[in-house]
Amino acid sequence: MRRTVSLVNTRASHPRSTRALRALSVAAVGVVALVAPLAAAAPASAHSSLIDTSPAADGPDGASVIDALPDRVSLTFSDDLTPPLPTEQQQGGESTTQIRVYDDTCADAGLLIADPGRADTRDCTDYAAGEAVVEGPTVSVDVDNQGAPAGTYTIVWQVVYGDGHPDSQMFTFTAENAVAGEGTPSTSPSAAPSASPSETPSAAPSETSEESTPDPAETTEPGASDPEASEDPDPSPAIIEGEGPLSTPAVVAIVGGALVLVLIAFIIVMIARSRRS
């Protein structure tokens, strides 16, 4: 009689263990099928990011204020960039690597990133001179800063990362002073030079007074030329890679973690049910 009961118990417990093993197997296959593609996609989606700009960009710590618009703008990334295609291989004559420099009179400069379809920069002055040059992780462009006014400048950039992923963003900074026509900062009124001693003392008094009177156009103070230069910079925040919305790797990691938690809960429920049956 004892042998019969033992045999019955053994047969009754066998289906329970079989169900539990099946549930575990199905759950394990599901975890592998979902997590493997996510793990493979994460490294592929990771690409270079912007780590430094010259001039420095406005950021969460405050506005970036420099003396005047420099003669060169450069951006440095965490990894090497892809050099721009030759001119004959560019689609529509536009390079895949660009840096554009606009002053605050260009109202649509920020729309080139936020809403390109509405951006109209036909009447804007682009101070970038020539094509952008890539040297490893750095891209730069010369700037024709002659006559550049004081105020907020918007730098719109476009690059191709080493993994072939294109990206375009912008940043802003403020120039405190205008730049004179010779390409140097005009930080003080440019008064006319003092007249040298005349070799002919018999010069007419009227001529002397005309030479010593500075031209009103030359004595205008650059800092007071435009009231807009003292206003706050463009309220649109600087958009720098890694400081905006969550990047693709972060989203992939969050979704993958949530799926793993759901599958673990499913395994626990299946094991509990198999033990009760």
C-alpha positions as CSV (number, residue, x, y, z in Angstrom):
1,M,0.0,0.0,0.0
2,R,2.8,2.4,0.8
3,R,4.5,1.7,-2.6
4,T,1.3,2.5,-4.4
5,V,0.8,5.9,-2.7
6,S,4.5,6.8,-3.4
7,L,4.0,5.9,-7.0
8,V,0.9,8.0,-7.3
9,N,2.6,11.0,-5.7
10,T,5.6,10.7,-8.0
11,R,3.3,10.7,-11.1
12,A,1.3,13.6,-9.8
13,S,4.3,15.8,-9.1
14,H,5.9,15.0,-12.5
15,P,3.4,17.2,-14.6
16,R,4.0,20.1,-12.2
17,S,7.8,20.1,-12.7
18,T,7.3,19.7,-16.4
19,R,5.0,22.7,-16.6
20,A,7.5,24.8,-14.6
21,L,10.3,23.8,-16.9
22,R,8.3,24.7,-19.9
23,A,7.4,28.1,-18.5
24,L,11.0,28.8,-17.7
25,S,12.1,27.7,-21.1
26,V,9.6,29.9,-22.9
27,A,10.5,32.9,-20.7
28,A,14.2,32.4,-21.2
29,V,13.8,32.3,-25.0
30,G,11.7,35.5,-24.9
31,V,14.4,37.3,-22.8
32,V,17.1,36.3,-25.2
33,A,15.1,37.2,-28.3
34,L,14.3,40.7,-27.0
35,V,17.5,41.6,-25.2
36,A,20.0,40.4,-27.8
37,P,18.8,42.9,-30.5
38,L,18.7,45.7,-28.0
39,A,22.3,44.9,-26.9
40,A,23.4,44.8,-30.5
41,A,21.7,48.1,-31.3
42,A,23.1,50.1,-28.4
43,P,26.7,50.2,-29.6
44,A,25.6,50.8,-33.2
45,S,23.5,53.9,-32.2
46,A,26.3,55.4,-30.0
47,H,28.1,58.1,-32.0
48,S,30.3,61.1,-31.4
49,S,29.1,64.1,-29.4
50,L,30.1,67.8,-29.3
51,I,32.4,68.5,-26.4
52,D,33.8,72.0,-27.0
53,T,33.3,75.1,-29.1
54,S,35.4,78.1,-29.8
55,P,34.0,80.6,-29.0
56,A,32.4,79.0,-26.0
57,A,28.6,78.5,-26.4
58,D,25.8,79.8,-24.2
59,G,24.9,77.2,-21.6
60,P,23.0,76.4,-18.5
61,D,25.6,78.3,-16.4
62,G,24.9,81.5,-18.3
63,A,25.6,83.4,-21.5
64,S,29.0,83.3,-23.2
65,V,30.2,86.9,-23.8
66,I,33.4,87.6,-25.8
67,D,35.1,90.8,-26.9
68,A,34.2,90.6,-30.6
69,L,33.5,88.2,-33.4
70,P,36.7,86.2,-34.0
71,D,38.2,85.3,-37.3
72,R,37.7,81.6,-36.9
73,V,35.0,79.3,-35.4
74,S,35.7,75.7,-34.5
75,L,33.9,72.7,-32.9
76,T,35.5,69.7,-31.3
77,F,33.8,66.3,-31.0
78,S,34.5,63.2,-28.9
79,D,35.5,61.1,-32.0
80,D,36.9,61.7,-35.4
81,L,34.5,63.2,-38.0
82,T,34.0,62.1,-41.6
83,P,35.7,64.5,-44.0
84,P,33.3,66.4,-46.4
85,L,32.7,64.9,-49.8
86,P,34.5,66.5,-52.8
87,T,32.5,69.3,-54.5
88,E,31.7,67.2,-57.5
89,Q,30.1,64.5,-55.3
90,Q,27.9,66.8,-53.2
91,Q,24.2,66.6,-53.8
92,G,22.7,69.9,-54.9
93,G,26.1,71.6,-54.5
94,E,25.8,71.6,-50.7
95,S,28.5,70.1,-48.5
96,T,27.5,67.6,-45.8
97,T,29.8,69.5,-43.5
98,Q,29.0,73.2,-42.9
99,I,29.4,76.0,-40.3
100,R,27.3,79.1,-40.8
101,V,27.7,82.3,-38.7
102,Y,24.8,84.7,-38.4
103,D,24.3,87.9,-36.4
104,D,21.1,88.8,-34.5
105,T,19.7,90.6,-37.5
106,C,19.0,87.2,-39.0
107,A,15.6,86.4,-37.4
108,D,15.3,82.9,-38.9
109,A,18.8,81.6,-38.1
110,G,17.4,79.4,-35.3
111,L,14.7,78.0,-37.6
112,L,17.3,76.3,-39.7
113,I,17.4,73.6,-36.9
114,A,13.9,74.0,-35.3
115,D,11.9,74.3,-38.4
116,P,14.0,74.3,-41.6
117,G,10.9,74.5,-43.8
118,R,10.1,78.0,-42.5
119,A,13.6,79.4,-42.3
120,D,14.4,82.2,-44.7
121,T,18.0,83.4,-44.6
122,R,18.2,84.9,-48.1
123,D,18.7,88.4,-46.7
124,C,21.0,87.2,-43.8
125,T,24.7,87.8,-43.7
126,D,26.7,84.6,-43.3
127,Y,30.1,85.6,-41.9
128,A,31.7,82.2,-42.6
129,A,34.3,82.4,-45.3
130,G,35.0,79.4,-47.5
131,E,34.3,75.7,-46.7
132,A,34.5,74.0,-43.4
133,V,37.6,72.0,-42.8
134,V,37.7,68.7,-40.8
135,E,40.9,67.7,-38.9
136,G,40.2,64.5,-36.9
137,P,37.5,65.4,-34.3
138,T,37.6,69.1,-35.1
139,V,35.7,71.1,-37.7
140,S,36.4,74.8,-38.3
141,V,35.8,77.6,-40.7
142,D,37.4,81.0,-41.3
143,V,35.2,84.0,-40.5
144,D,35.1,87.3,-42.5
145,N,34.5,89.5,-39.4
146,Q,35.2,92.9,-41.0
147,G,32.4,95.2,-40.0
148,A,30.7,92.5,-37.8
149,P,28.4,94.2,-35.3
150,A,28.1,93.7,-31.6
151,G,25.3,91.4,-30.4
152,T,24.2,87.8,-30.3
153,Y,25.6,85.4,-32.9
154,T,24.0,82.0,-34.0
155,I,26.4,79.3,-35.2
156,V,24.5,76.6,-37.2
157,W,26.6,73.5,-37.9
158,Q,26.3,70.3,-39.8
159,V,28.7,67.3,-39.7
160,V,28.9,63.6,-40.4
161,Y,30.2,61.4,-37.6
162,G,32.7,58.6,-38.1
163,D,30.0,56.0,-38.1
164,G,28.2,57.8,-41.0
165,H,25.5,59.4,-38.8
166,P,24.8,63.0,-39.8
167,D,23.9,65.6,-37.3
168,S,23.1,69.4,-37.3
169,Q,22.6,71.7,-34.3
170,M,23.3,75.2,-33.3
171,F,24.7,77.3,-30.4
172,T,24.9,81.0,-29.6
173,F,27.2,83.5,-28.0
174,T,27.4,87.3,-27.6
175,A,30.0,89.7,-29.0
176,E,30.4,92.7,-26.7
177,N,32.0,95.0,-29.4
178,A,31.8,95.6,-33.1
179,V,34.7,94.9,-35.4
180,A,36.2,97.7,-37.5
181,G,36.6,97.5,-41.2
182,E,40.2,96.2,-40.9
183,G,39.0,93.1,-39.0
184,T,40.1,94.2,-35.6
185,P,37.8,94.9,-32.6
186,S,36.7,98.5,-32.3
187,T,36.7,98.9,-28.5
188,S,37.2,102.7,-28.4
189,P,36.2,105.7,-30.4
190,S,38.5,106.1,-33.4
191,A,39.4,109.7,-33.1
192,A,41.4,111.3,-35.9
193,P,45.2,111.3,-35.4
194,S,46.7,114.5,-34.1
195,A,48.1,116.6,-36.9
196,S,51.8,116.6,-37.3
197,P,53.8,119.9,-37.1
198,S,53.3,121.7,-40.3
199,E,56.4,122.3,-42.3
200,T,54.8,125.5,-43.6
201,P,53.9,127.8,-40.7
202,S,52.1,130.0,-43.1
203,A,49.2,127.5,-43.4
204,A,45.8,129.1,-43.4
205,P,44.0,128.9,-40.0
206,S,40.9,127.5,-41.7
207,E,42.8,124.6,-43.1
208,T,44.2,123.8,-39.6
209,S,40.8,123.8,-38.0
210,E,39.5,121.5,-40.6
211,E,42.3,119.0,-40.1
212,S,42.0,118.9,-36.3
213,T,38.2,118.4,-36.4
214,P,37.4,114.7,-36.2
215,D,34.8,113.2,-38.5
216,P,31.6,112.6,-36.5
217,A,31.2,109.3,-38.3
218,E,34.6,108.1,-37.0
219,T,33.9,109.1,-33.4
220,T,30.8,107.0,-32.9
221,E,31.1,104.7,-30.0
222,P,30.5,101.1,-31.2
223,G,29.0,100.1,-27.9
224,A,26.2,102.6,-28.3
225,S,25.4,101.9,-32.0
226,D,22.6,99.5,-31.4
227,P,20.3,99.2,-28.3
228,E,19.5,95.6,-29.2
229,A,23.2,94.7,-28.4
230,S,22.4,95.2,-24.7
231,E,19.3,93.1,-24.6
232,D,19.2,89.6,-23.5
233,P,20.6,87.0,-25.9
234,D,18.3,85.0,-28.1
235,P,15.9,83.2,-25.7
236,S,16.1,80.0,-27.7
237,P,18.4,77.6,-25.7
238,A,21.6,76.4,-27.1
239,I,21.2,73.0,-28.6
240,I,24.3,70.8,-28.0
241,E,24.5,67.2,-28.5
242,G,24.0,65.3,-25.3
243,E,22.3,68.2,-23.5
244,G,18.9,68.0,-25.1
245,P,16.3,65.1,-25.0
246,L,17.5,61.6,-24.1
247,S,19.8,60.1,-26.7
248,T,19.0,56.9,-28.6
249,P,21.2,54.7,-26.4
250,A,19.5,55.9,-23.3
251,V,16.0,55.2,-24.7
252,V,17.1,51.7,-25.8
253,A,18.5,50.9,-22.4
254,I,15.3,52.1,-20.6
255,V,13.0,50.1,-23.0
256,G,15.2,47.1,-22.7
257,G,15.2,47.3,-18.8
258,A,11.4,47.6,-18.8
259,L,11.0,44.5,-21.0
260,V,13.3,42.5,-18.8
261,L,11.3,43.4,-15.7
262,V,8.1,42.4,-17.4
263,L,9.5,39.0,-18.4
264,I,10.8,38.4,-14.9
265,A,7.3,39.1,-13.5
266,F,5.9,36.7,-16.1
267,I,8.3,33.9,-15.0
268,I,7.3,34.3,-11.3
269,V,3.6,34.2,-12.1
270,M,4.1,31.1,-14.3
271,I,6.1,29.3,-11.6
272,A,3.5,30.2,-9.0
273,R,0.6,28.8,-11.1
274,S,2.4,25.6,-11.9
275,R,3.0,25.0,-8.2
276,R,-0.7,25.5,-7.4
277,S,-1.9,23.2,-10.1
